[in-house]
């Protein structure tokens, strides 16, 4: 059982930056995919960014060029650097971990990001 704890959310003005952190309870070098998702009330949770086996990264079109996902295996932590934030980025952001063998998925408790002037 992997426990994930997010931090770094908060209130920021449009155009500002935030860095989210996700600390895992075990080594993330053995976790195939680490990712960030977000959800607003009344809508489905959506993918923001993923990092697969520490090499391939994938981003939602809406955040490409503004957000960067980074894994720090030494700290068992995954970061999401968010720049040029927009009001539509407002959501609860969730950290996600996926293992392929055996198949297992884990979620953090979420951290609120609010972009508003």
N, CA, C and O atoms as CSV, one atom per row, in Angstrom:
chain,resi,resn,atom,element,x,y,z
A,1,UNK,N,N,0.852,-1.191,0.000
A,1,UNK,CA,C,0.000,0.000,0.000
A,1,UNK,C,C,0.890,1.245,0.000
A,1,UNK,O,O,1.672,1.465,0.925
A,2,UNK,N,N,0.758,2.038,-1.033
A,2,UNK,CA,C,1.535,3.268,-1.142
A,2,UNK,C,C,0.695,4.427,-0.624
A,2,UNK,O,O,-0.438,4.624,-1.062
A,3,UNK,N,N,1.241,5.175,0.290
A,3,UNK,CA,C,0.555,6.377,0.770
A,3,UNK,C,C,1.180,7.602,0.111
A,3,UNK,O,O,2.401,7.727,0.019
A,4,UNK,N,N,0.310,8.500,-0.344
A,4,UNK,CA,C,0.736,9.700,-1.046
A,4,UNK,C,C,0.199,10.910,-0.306
A,4,UNK,O,O,-0.983,10.965,0.033
A,5,UNK,N,N,1.063,11.872,-0.058
A,5,UNK,CA,C,0.662,13.080,0.656
A,5,UNK,C,C,1.045,14.296,-0.186
A,5,UNK,O,O,2.221,14.555,-0.441
A,6,UNK,N,N,0.010,15.040,-0.613
A,6,UNK,CA,C,0.246,16.232,-1.414
A,6,UNK,C,C,0.400,17.460,-0.523
A,6,UNK,O,O,-0.111,17.505,0.596
A,7,UNK,N,N,1.104,18.439,-1.037
A,7,UNK,CA,C,1.227,19.731,-0.366
A,7,UNK,C,C,1.555,20.790,-1.407
A,7,UNK,O,O,1.912,20.477,-2.542
A,8,UNK,N,N,1.429,22.038,-1.006
A,8,UNK,CA,C,1.814,23.134,-1.886
A,8,UNK,C,C,0.676,23.888,-2.529
A,8,UNK,O,O,0.907,24.880,-3.220
A,9,UNK,N,N,-0.554,23.442,-2.317
A,9,UNK,CA,C,-1.680,24.155,-2.899
A,9,UNK,C,C,-1.923,25.479,-2.189
A,9,UNK,O,O,-1.315,25.772,-1.159
A,10,UNK,N,N,-2.825,26.272,-2.759
A,10,UNK,CA,C,-3.137,27.553,-2.143
A,10,UNK,C,C,-3.807,28.487,-3.114
A,10,UNK,O,O,-4.272,28.085,-4.181
A,11,UNK,N,N,-3.848,29.744,-2.721
A,11,UNK,CA,C,-4.452,30.796,-3.535
A,11,UNK,C,C,-3.346,31.580,-4.243
A,11,UNK,O,O,-2.369,31.993,-3.617
A,12,UNK,N,N,-3.508,31.777,-5.544
A,12,UNK,CA,C,-2.509,32.506,-6.320
A,12,UNK,C,C,-3.231,33.359,-7.349
A,12,UNK,O,O,-4.313,33.002,-7.815
A,13,UNK,N,N,-2.638,34.470,-7.693
A,13,UNK,CA,C,-3.234,35.352,-8.699
A,13,UNK,C,C,-2.975,34.813,-10.104
A,13,UNK,O,O,-2.009,34.082,-10.321
A,14,UNK,N,N,-3.827,35.168,-11.050
A,14,UNK,CA,C,-3.573,34.766,-12.441
A,14,UNK,C,C,-2.191,35.213,-12.897
A,14,UNK,O,O,-1.756,36.330,-12.616
A,15,UNK,N,N,-1.510,34.314,-13.608
A,15,UNK,CA,C,-0.152,34.580,-14.043
A,15,UNK,C,C,0.907,34.145,-13.058
A,15,UNK,O,O,2.096,34.154,-13.376
A,16,UNK,N,N,0.489,33.765,-11.861
A,16,UNK,CA,C,1.422,33.354,-10.833
A,16,UNK,C,C,1.851,31.901,-10.966
A,16,UNK,O,O,1.482,31.209,-11.915
A,17,UNK,N,N,2.642,31.455,-9.989
A,17,UNK,CA,C,3.191,30.100,-10.008
A,17,UNK,C,C,2.973,29.418,-8.667
A,17,UNK,O,O,2.893,30.065,-7.624
A,18,UNK,N,N,2.880,28.103,-8.722
A,18,UNK,CA,C,2.841,27.256,-7.541
A,18,UNK,C,C,3.609,25.981,-7.853
A,18,UNK,O,O,3.712,25.563,-9.006
A,19,UNK,N,N,4.148,25.372,-6.798
A,19,UNK,CA,C,4.760,24.062,-6.960
A,19,UNK,C,C,4.089,23.096,-5.988
A,19,UNK,O,O,4.118,23.286,-4.772
A,20,UNK,N,N,3.495,22.072,-6.548
A,20,UNK,CA,C,2.891,21.013,-5.740
A,20,UNK,C,C,3.908,19.908,-5.504
A,20,UNK,O,O,4.739,19.610,-6.362
A,21,UNK,N,N,3.824,19.307,-4.318
A,21,UNK,CA,C,4.686,18.181,-3.983
A,21,UNK,C,C,3.836,16.984,-3.598
A,21,UNK,O,O,2.757,17.133,-3.025
A,22,UNK,N,N,4.326,15.817,-3.912
A,22,UNK,CA,C,3.661,14.569,-3.542
A,22,UNK,C,C,4.716,13.644,-2.964
A,22,UNK,O,O,5.581,13.144,-3.683
A,23,UNK,N,N,4.636,13.419,-1.653
A,23,UNK,CA,C,5.590,12.552,-0.982
A,23,UNK,C,C,5.017,11.146,-0.864
A,23,UNK,O,O,3.900,10.961,-0.381
A,24,UNK,N,N,5.778,10.168,-1.302
A,24,UNK,CA,C,5.336,8.771,-1.263
A,24,UNK,C,C,5.943,8.053,-0.065
A,24,UNK,O,O,7.017,8.410,0.420
A,25,UNK,N,N,5.219,7.023,0.403
A,25,UNK,CA,C,5.657,6.285,1.586
A,25,UNK,C,C,6.685,5.211,1.260
A,25,UNK,O,O,7.217,4.560,2.159
A,26,UNK,N,N,6.968,5.023,-0.047
A,26,UNK,CA,C,7.992,4.070,-0.436
A,26,UNK,C,C,8.750,4.626,-1.628
A,26,UNK,O,O,8.394,5.666,-2.183
A,27,UNK,N,N,9.789,3.921,-2.007
A,27,UNK,CA,C,10.612,4.381,-3.119
A,27,UNK,C,C,9.793,4.503,-4.400
A,27,UNK,O,O,9.117,3.556,-4.802
A,28,UNK,N,N,9.855,5.663,-5.035
A,28,UNK,CA,C,9.092,5.846,-6.269
A,28,UNK,C,C,9.837,5.302,-7.486
A,28,UNK,O,O,9.282,5.252,-8.584
A,29,UNK,N,N,11.076,4.900,-7.296
A,29,UNK,CA,C,11.802,4.329,-8.424
A,29,UNK,C,C,11.165,3.014,-8.868
A,29,UNK,O,O,11.339,2.585,-10.008
A,30,UNK,N,N,10.427,2.380,-7.957
A,30,UNK,CA,C,9.736,1.143,-8.301
A,30,UNK,C,C,8.303,1.331,-8.747
A,30,UNK,O,O,7.607,0.355,-9.025
A,31,UNK,N,N,7.857,2.558,-8.819
A,31,UNK,CA,C,6.492,2.861,-9.248
A,31,UNK,C,C,6.525,3.265,-10.716
A,31,UNK,O,O,7.243,4.190,-11.095
A,32,UNK,N,N,5.754,2.576,-11.533
A,32,UNK,CA,C,5.860,2.771,-12.976
A,32,UNK,C,C,5.420,4.159,-13.429
A,32,UNK,O,O,6.117,4.823,-14.196
A,33,UNK,N,N,4.271,4.584,-12.951
A,33,UNK,CA,C,3.740,5.874,-13.386
A,33,UNK,C,C,3.385,6.715,-12.172
A,33,UNK,O,O,2.647,6.278,-11.290
A,34,UNK,N,N,3.916,7.915,-12.141
A,34,UNK,CA,C,3.516,8.909,-11.150
A,34,UNK,C,C,2.836,10.036,-11.905
A,34,UNK,O,O,3.299,10.456,-12.965
A,35,UNK,N,N,1.736,10.521,-11.354
A,35,UNK,CA,C,1.022,11.553,-12.093
A,35,UNK,C,C,0.239,12.495,-11.214
A,35,UNK,O,O,0.088,12.305,-10.007
A,36,UNK,N,N,-0.248,13.513,-11.875
A,36,UNK,CA,C,-1.125,14.494,-11.232
A,36,UNK,C,C,-2.431,14.579,-12.020
A,36,UNK,O,O,-2.434,14.611,-13.250
A,37,UNK,N,N,-3.529,14.615,-11.286
A,37,UNK,CA,C,-4.853,14.786,-11.859
A,37,UNK,C,C,-5.524,15.944,-11.130
A,37,UNK,O,O,-5.067,16.369,-10.069
A,38,UNK,N,N,-6.601,16.446,-11.703
A,38,UNK,CA,C,-7.337,17.508,-11.027
A,38,UNK,C,C,-8.830,17.332,-11.249
A,38,UNK,O,O,-9.268,16.699,-12.210
A,39,UNK,N,N,-9.598,17.910,-10.335
A,39,UNK,CA,C,-11.053,17.772,-10.395
A,39,UNK,C,C,-11.720,19.023,-9.855
A,39,UNK,O,O,-11.326,19.571,-8.825
A,40,UNK,N,N,-12.739,19.457,-10.576
A,40,UNK,CA,C,-13.593,20.543,-10.088
A,40,UNK,C,C,-14.966,19.956,-9.813
A,40,UNK,O,O,-15.333,18.941,-10.406
A,41,UNK,N,N,-15.731,20.574,-8.924
A,41,UNK,CA,C,-17.048,20.016,-8.578
A,41,UNK,C,C,-17.927,19.848,-9.806
A,41,UNK,O,O,-18.018,20.743,-10.647
A,42,UNK,N,N,-18.572,18.694,-9.901
A,42,UNK,CA,C,-19.492,18.435,-10.997
A,42,UNK,C,C,-18.838,17.928,-12.264
A,42,UNK,O,O,-19.516,17.672,-13.259
A,43,UNK,N,N,-17.513,17.781,-12.233
A,43,UNK,CA,C,-16.822,17.306,-13.418
A,43,UNK,C,C,-15.960,16.108,-13.079
A,43,UNK,O,O,-15.615,15.881,-11.919
A,44,UNK,N,N,-15.613,15.333,-14.115
A,44,UNK,CA,C,-14.771,14.168,-13.894
A,44,UNK,C,C,-13.337,14.594,-13.605
A,44,UNK,O,O,-12.875,15.654,-14.027
A,45,UNK,N,N,-12.659,13.730,-12.873
A,45,UNK,CA,C,-11.251,13.960,-12.628
A,45,UNK,C,C,-10.501,13.834,-13.955
A,45,UNK,O,O,-10.751,12.911,-14.731
A,46,UNK,N,N,-9.586,14.763,-14.207
A,46,UNK,CA,C,-8.868,14.754,-15.473
A,46,UNK,C,C,-7.365,14.700,-15.266
A,46,UNK,O,O,-6.833,15.172,-14.262
A,47,UNK,N,N,-6.702,14.111,-16.246
A,47,UNK,CA,C,-5.252,13.998,-16.205
A,47,UNK,C,C,-4.615,15.364,-16.424
A,47,UNK,O,O,-5.039,16.138,-17.282
A,48,UNK,N,N,-3.589,15.640,-15.627
A,48,UNK,CA,C,-2.807,16.863,-15.824
A,48,UNK,C,C,-1.446,16.507,-16.409
A,48,UNK,O,O,-1.044,17.047,-17.439
A,49,UNK,N,N,-0.737,15.589,-15.738
A,49,UNK,CA,C,0.599,15.221,-16.205
A,49,UNK,C,C,0.982,13.875,-15.616
A,49,UNK,O,O,0.578,13.535,-14.504
A,50,UNK,N,N,1.766,13.109,-16.370
A,50,UNK,CA,C,2.289,11.850,-15.870
A,50,UNK,C,C,3.759,11.718,-16.222
A,50,UNK,O,O,4.247,12.310,-17.184
A,51,UNK,N,N,4.455,10.920,-15.410
A,51,UNK,CA,C,5.850,10.591,-15.650
A,51,UNK,C,C,5.963,9.076,-15.561
A,51,UNK,O,O,5.695,8.492,-14.510
A,52,UNK,N,N,6.361,8.432,-16.666
A,52,UNK,CA,C,6.393,6.977,-16.733
A,52,UNK,C,C,7.824,6.488,-16.616
A,52,UNK,O,O,8.690,6.828,-17.421
A,53,UNK,N,N,8.048,5.670,-15.577
A,53,UNK,CA,C,9.372,5.078,-15.349
A,53,UNK,C,C,10.479,6.129,-15.362
A,53,UNK,O,O,11.619,5.851,-15.735
A,54,UNK,N,N,10.116,7.339,-14.948
A,54,UNK,CA,C,11.104,8.389,-14.838
A,54,UNK,C,C,11.624,8.920,-16.150
A,54,UNK,O,O,12.583,9.691,-16.168
A,55,UNK,N,N,11.005,8.520,-17.261
A,55,UNK,CA,C,11.511,8.975,-18.551
A,55,UNK,C,C,10.442,9.715,-19.345
A,55,UNK,O,O,10.528,10.931,-19.510
A,56,UNK,N,N,9.460,9.015,-19.825
A,56,UNK,CA,C,8.439,9.644,-20.662
A,56,UNK,C,C,7.498,10.480,-19.816
A,56,UNK,O,O,7.080,10.066,-18.735
A,57,UNK,N,N,7.175,11.651,-20.314
A,57,UNK,CA,C,6.193,12.507,-19.663
A,57,UNK,C,C,5.044,12.788,-20.628
A,57,UNK,O,O,5.200,12.759,-21.848
A,58,UNK,N,N,3.894,13.058,-20.035
A,58,UNK,CA,C,2.704,13.326,-20.824
A,58,UNK,C,C,1.925,14.443,-20.139
A,58,UNK,O,O,1.795,14.462,-18.915
A,59,UNK,N,N,1.409,15.368,-20.937
A,59,UNK,CA,C,0.691,16.509,-20.376
A,59,UNK,C,C,-0.645,16.702,-21.079
A,59,UNK,O,O,-0.786,16.425,-22.270
A,60,UNK,N,N,-1.609,17.175,-20.327
A,60,UNK,CA,C,-2.864,17.597,-20.941
A,60,UNK,C,C,-2.575,18.803,-21.832
A,60,UNK,O,O,-1.714,19.621,-21.510
A,61,UNK,N,N,-3.283,18.915,-22.939
A,61,UNK,CA,C,-3.059,20.022,-23.864
A,61,UNK,C,C,-3.204,21.374,-23.165
A,61,UNK,O,O,-2.503,22.332,-23.491
A,62,UNK,N,N,-4.103,21.435,-22.220
A,62,UNK,CA,C,-4.403,22.706,-21.554
A,62,UNK,C,C,-3.261,23.216,-20.675
A,62,UNK,O,O,-3.241,24.388,-20.300
A,63,UNK,N,N,-2.310,22.337,-20.345
A,63,UNK,CA,C,-1.212,22.760,-19.457
A,63,UNK,C,C,0.155,22.691,-20.119
A,63,UNK,O,O,1.153,23.095,-19.523
A,64,UNK,N,N,0.210,22.186,-21.336
A,64,UNK,CA,C,1.497,22.075,-22.035
A,64,UNK,C,C,2.178,23.432,-22.145
A,64,UNK,O,O,1.561,24.436,-22.503
A,65,UNK,N,N,3.471,23.430,-21.825
A,65,UNK,CA,C,4.229,24.671,-21.882
A,65,UNK,C,C,4.147,25.496,-20.616
A,65,UNK,O,O,4.905,26.450,-20.444
A,66,UNK,N,N,3.226,25.136,-19.722
A,66,UNK,CA,C,3.078,25.887,-18.465
A,66,UNK,C,C,3.413,25.042,-17.237
A,66,UNK,O,O,3.958,25.554,-16.259
A,67,UNK,N,N,3.089,23.759,-17.286
A,67,UNK,CA,C,3.311,22.863,-16.146
A,67,UNK,C,C,4.448,21.906,-16.459
A,67,UNK,O,O,4.667,21.532,-17.611
A,68,UNK,N,N,5.176,21.512,-15.398
A,68,UNK,CA,C,6.254,20.537,-15.546
A,68,UNK,C,C,6.198,19.543,-14.401
A,68,UNK,O,O,6.150,19.931,-13.233
A,69,UNK,N,N,6.204,18.258,-14.739
A,69,UNK,CA,C,6.248,17.209,-13.729
A,69,UNK,C,C,7.685,16.709,-13.592
A,69,UNK,O,O,8.409,16.546,-14.575
A,70,UNK,N,N,8.064,16.476,-12.358
A,70,UNK,CA,C,9.434,16.024,-12.111
A,70,UNK,C,C,9.451,15.046,-10.949
A,70,UNK,O,O,8.828,15.280,-9.913
A,71,UNK,N,N,10.177,13.941,-11.135
A,71,UNK,CA,C,10.343,12.945,-10.088
A,71,UNK,C,C,11.707,13.124,-9.444
A,71,UNK,O,O,12.710,13.299,-10.135
A,72,UNK,N,N,11.741,13.078,-8.114
A,72,UNK,CA,C,12.988,13.083,-7.365
A,72,UNK,C,C,13.054,11.761,-6.609
A,72,UNK,O,O,12.506,11.636,-5.514
A,73,UNK,N,N,13.724,10.782,-7.196
A,73,UNK,CA,C,13.764,9.448,-6.591
A,73,UNK,C,C,14.465,9.462,-5.233
A,73,UNK,O,O,14.105,8.691,-4.344
A,74,UNK,N,N,15.438,10.312,-5.070
A,74,UNK,CA,C,16.170,10.359,-3.803
A,74,UNK,C,C,15.268,10.799,-2.649
A,74,UNK,O,O,15.482,10.404,-1.502
A,75,UNK,N,N,14.261,11.616,-2.956
A,75,UNK,CA,C,13.346,12.123,-1.932
A,75,UNK,C,C,11.995,11.433,-1.965
A,75,UNK,O,O,11.107,11.766,-1.181
A,76,UNK,N,N,11.832,10.467,-2.873
A,76,UNK,CA,C,10.549,9.783,-3.033
A,76,UNK,C,C,9.413,10.791,-3.210
A,76,UNK,O,O,8.339,10.645,-2.625
A,77,UNK,N,N,9.662,11.786,-4.005
A,77,UNK,CA,C,8.720,12.887,-4.168
A,77,UNK,C,C,8.551,13.225,-5.641
A,77,UNK,O,O,9.500,13.180,-6.423
A,78,UNK,N,N,7.329,13.561,-5.995
A,78,UNK,CA,C,7.015,14.034,-7.336
A,78,UNK,C,C,6.509,15.470,-7.225
A,78,UNK,O,O,5.721,15.804,-6.340
A,79,UNK,N,N,6.978,16.299,-8.132
A,79,UNK,CA,C,6.600,17.701,-8.112
A,79,UNK,C,C,5.795,18.064,-9.357
A,79,UNK,O,O,5.932,17.449,-10.415
A,80,UNK,N,N,4.960,19.071,-9.200
A,80,UNK,CA,C,4.285,19.662,-10.351
A,80,UNK,C,C,4.513,21.169,-10.268
A,80,UNK,O,O,3.920,21.861,-9.440
A,81,UNK,N,N,5.370,21.650,-11.131
A,81,UNK,CA,C,5.623,23.086,-11.203
A,81,UNK,C,C,4.589,23.698,-12.137
A,81,UNK,O,O,4.478,23.304,-13.298
A,82,UNK,N,N,3.839,24.656,-11.627
A,82,UNK,CA,C,2.758,25.268,-12.400
A,82,UNK,C,C,3.054,26.749,-12.569
A,82,UNK,O,O,3.110,27.494,-11.591
A,83,UNK,N,N,3.242,27.169,-13.797
A,83,UNK,CA,C,3.518,28.562,-14.119
A,83,UNK,C,C,2.392,29.140,-14.959
A,83,UNK,O,O,1.578,28.409,-15.522
A,84,UNK,N,N,2.360,30.457,-15.032
A,84,UNK,CA,C,1.352,31.161,-15.836
A,84,UNK,C,C,-0.042,30.629,-15.540
A,84,UNK,O,O,-0.806,30.302,-16.448
A,85,UNK,N,N,-0.351,30.551,-14.276
A,85,UNK,CA,C,-1.628,29.964,-13.873
A,85,UNK,C,C,-2.806,30.810,-14.330
A,85,UNK,O,O,-2.740,32.037,-14.397
A,86,UNK,N,N,-3.894,30.098,-14.645
A,86,UNK,CA,C,-5.121,30.724,-15.124
A,86,UNK,C,C,-6.271,30.366,-14.186
A,86,UNK,O,O,-6.202,29.353,-13.490
A,87,UNK,N,N,-7.319,31.174,-14.158
A,87,UNK,CA,C,-8.472,30.829,-13.307
A,87,UNK,C,C,-9.022,29.433,-13.600
A,87,UNK,O,O,-9.509,28.762,-12.690
A,88,UNK,N,N,-8.952,28.992,-14.840
A,88,UNK,CA,C,-9.475,27.667,-15.178
A,88,UNK,C,C,-8.598,26.532,-14.657
A,88,UNK,O,O,-8.969,25.364,-14.774
A,89,UNK,N,N,-7.443,26.857,-14.084
A,89,UNK,CA,C,-6.627,25.834,-13.433
A,89,UNK,C,C,-7.110,25.554,-12.007
A,89,UNK,O,O,-6.614,24.635,-11.355
A,90,UNK,N,N,-8.055,26.326,-11.531
A,90,UNK,CA,C,-8.595,26.121,-10.193
A,90,UNK,C,C,-9.229,24.743,-10.085
A,90,UNK,O,O,-10.095,24.384,-10.883
A,91,UNK,N,N,-8.790,23.969,-9.087
A,91,UNK,CA,C,-9.276,22.600,-8.910
A,91,UNK,C,C,-8.611,22.005,-7.675
A,91,UNK,O,O,-7.707,22.594,-7.083
A,92,UNK,N,N,-9.083,20.835,-7.311
A,92,UNK,CA,C,-8.358,20.009,-6.343
A,92,UNK,C,C,-7.408,19.123,-7.145
A,92,UNK,O,O,-7.826,18.423,-8.067
A,93,UNK,N,N,-6.156,19.161,-6.792
A,93,UNK,CA,C,-5.124,18.403,-7.495
A,93,UNK,C,C,-4.775,17.160,-6.688
A,93,UNK,O,O,-4.523,17.225,-5.485
A,94,UNK,N,N,-4.769,16.025,-7.384
A,94,UNK,CA,C,-4.516,14.733,-6.757
A,94,UNK,C,C,-3.251,14.099,-7.326
A,94,UNK,O,O,-3.007,14.123,-8.532
A,95,UNK,N,N,-2.470,13.543,-6.439
A,95,UNK,CA,C,-1.313,12.751,-6.848
A,95,UNK,C,C,-1.757,11.313,-7.080
A,95,UNK,O,O,-2.628,10.802,-6.375
A,96,UNK,N,N,-1.157,10.666,-8.065
A,96,UNK,CA,C,-1.530,9.305,-8.437
A,96,UNK,C,C,-0.286,8.466,-8.667
A,96,UNK,O,O,0.701,8.936,-9.234
A,97,UNK,N,N,-0.347,7.212,-8.218
A,97,UNK,CA,C,0.745,6.270,-8.449
A,97,UNK,C,C,0.180,4.985,-9.022
A,97,UNK,O,O,-0.831,4.473,-8.541
A,98,UNK,N,N,0.834,4.465,-10.049
A,98,UNK,CA,C,0.370,3.228,-10.666
A,98,UNK,C,C,1.521,2.254,-10.834
A,98,UNK,O,O,2.591,2.590,-11.343
A,99,UNK,N,N,1.257,1.026,-10.383
A,99,UNK,CA,C,2.209,-0.058,-10.608
A,99,UNK,C,C,1.609,-1.019,-11.626
A,99,UNK,O,O,0.401,-1.255,-11.643
A,100,UNK,N,N,2.473,-1.570,-12.475
A,100,UNK,CA,C,1.987,-2.476,-13.502
A,100,UNK,C,C,1.906,-3.920,-13.018
A,100,UNK,O,O,0.966,-4.636,-13.363
A,101,UNK,N,N,2.890,-4.357,-12.215
A,101,UNK,CA,C,2.919,-5.740,-11.779
A,101,UNK,C,C,3.161,-5.801,-10.284
A,101,UNK,O,O,4.266,-5.478,-9.849
A,102,UNK,N,N,2.181,-6.199,-9.465
A,102,UNK,CA,C,0.788,-6.376,-9.878
A,102,UNK,C,C,0.121,-5.025,-10.115
A,102,UNK,O,O,0.579,-3.995,-9.621
A,103,UNK,N,N,-0.954,-5.047,-10.868
A,103,UNK,CA,C,-1.647,-3.793,-11.161
A,103,UNK,C,C,-2.229,-3.191,-9.891
A,103,UNK,O,O,-2.995,-3.843,-9.182
A,104,UNK,N,N,-1.866,-1.960,-9.610
A,104,UNK,CA,C,-2.382,-1.277,-8.432
A,104,UNK,C,C,-2.324,0.222,-8.656
A,104,UNK,O,O,-1.427,0.735,-9.326
A,105,UNK,N,N,-3.291,0.907,-8.088
A,105,UNK,CA,C,-3.414,2.352,-8.247
A,105,UNK,C,C,-3.624,2.980,-6.876
A,105,UNK,O,O,-4.381,2.461,-6.056
A,106,UNK,N,N,-2.957,4.086,-6.636
A,106,UNK,CA,C,-3.050,4.773,-5.357
A,106,UNK,C,C,-3.293,6.268,-5.593
A,106,UNK,O,O,-2.830,6.844,-6.577
A,107,UNK,N,N,-4.031,6.875,-4.662
A,107,UNK,CA,C,-4.354,8.298,-4.749
A,107,UNK,C,C,-4.007,9.002,-3.448
A,107,UNK,O,O,-4.096,8.427,-2.362
A,108,UNK,N,N,-3.613,10.251,-3.584
A,108,UNK,CA,C,-3.459,11.096,-2.416
A,108,UNK,C,C,-4.794,11.709,-2.037
A,108,UNK,O,O,-5.817,11.444,-2.669
A,109,UNK,N,N,-4.771,12.532,-0.994
A,109,UNK,CA,C,-6.017,13.113,-0.481
A,109,UNK,C,C,-6.407,14.380,-1.233
A,109,UNK,O,O,-7.541,14.843,-1.110
A,110,UNK,N,N,-5.504,14.938,-1.996
A,110,UNK,CA,C,-5.796,16.122,-2.790
A,110,UNK,C,C,-5.370,17.406,-2.103
A,110,UNK,O,O,-5.326,17.492,-0.876
A,111,UNK,N,N,-5.057,18.405,-2.923
A,111,UNK,CA,C,-4.711,19.726,-2.418
A,111,UNK,C,C,-5.389,20.771,-3.305
A,111,UNK,O,O,-5.373,20.661,-4.531
A,112,UNK,N,N,-5.978,21.772,-2.680
A,112,UNK,CA,C,-6.754,22.768,-3.418
A,112,UNK,C,C,-5.833,23.832,-4.017
A,112,UNK,O,O,-4.956,24.377,-3.347
A,113,UNK,N,N,-6.064,24.103,-5.285
A,113,UNK,CA,C,-5.396,25.208,-5.974
A,113,UNK,C,C,-6.475,26.172,-6.458
A,113,UNK,O,O,-7.388,25.782,-7.185
A,114,UNK,N,N,-6.363,27.416,-6.054
A,114,UNK,CA,C,-7.315,28.437,-6.470
A,114,UNK,C,C,-6.571,29.576,-7.143
A,114,UNK,O,O,-5.664,30.172,-6.562
A,115,UNK,N,N,-6.964,29.873,-8.376
A,115,UNK,CA,C,-6.339,30.955,-9.131
A,115,UNK,C,C,-7.382,32.061,-9.279
A,115,UNK,O,O,-8.368,31.916,-10.002
A,116,UNK,N,N,-7.145,33.146,-8.591
A,116,UNK,CA,C,-8.130,34.229,-8.573
A,116,UNK,C,C,-7.463,35.537,-8.183
A,116,UNK,O,O,-6.503,35.562,-7.412
A,117,UNK,N,N,-7.993,36.625,-8.735
A,117,UNK,CA,C,-7.497,37.944,-8.353
A,117,UNK,C,C,-8.341,38.522,-7.228
A,117,UNK,O,O,-8.078,39.633,-6.767
